[in-house]
Amino acid sequence: MREALSRKVVTDGNVELTGIISTGLCGALDPVLRVGDIVVSGDTPLESSAKFARGKIHTADHVVVTSGDKRALRNQSGAIAVDMEAATVEKTAAAWGLPYFCIRAVSDTADDTLPLDFNRYRNVRGDFSRGRIALAAMARPFTVMQQLMEFDRNCRRAADALGEFLAHSRF
């Protein structure tokens, strides 16, 4: 997750924030979305020469692992994508009276089931243990390891698409 301050204005040493933009990766809930597609949530005006989908992004407190869980979440929430951070940033923007919107790049499609239940490899603070994830993958090198490497490639592709989108956008 990355947060950016939109058009930070500095006058006489004082900083005036004019908006908050939250960026990062998401899982698709809408089956039309593909890996690397950009999803924008919020009504803040955005100019971009790049293609993007506008719709609700649902924030979950856990990784939504299976395609069945993604389908159920879409039906329940009406969202087109899911992440784990945006709602907290949105609440802060609202408390500060600032415009907010969220930009995410799709790392896994609605039809994808992730190679591991990453929720099993989180600590009390919610951080993921890369070591425990690696050990779980090595326990099944011919299935999980290959799927995990493909997921990593998808995440990198999504991150590249996000950077490209931001480079061609004006807020």
Secondary structure, 3 states (H helix, E strand, C coil): CEEEECCCEEECCEEECCCEEEEEEEEECCCCCCCCCEEEECCCCCEECCCCEECCEEECCCCCCCHHHHHHHHHHHCCCEEECCHHHHHHHHHHCCCCEEEEEEEEECCCCCCCCCHHHHECCCCCECHHHHHHHHHHCCCCHHHHHHHHHHHHHHHHHHHHHHHHCEEC
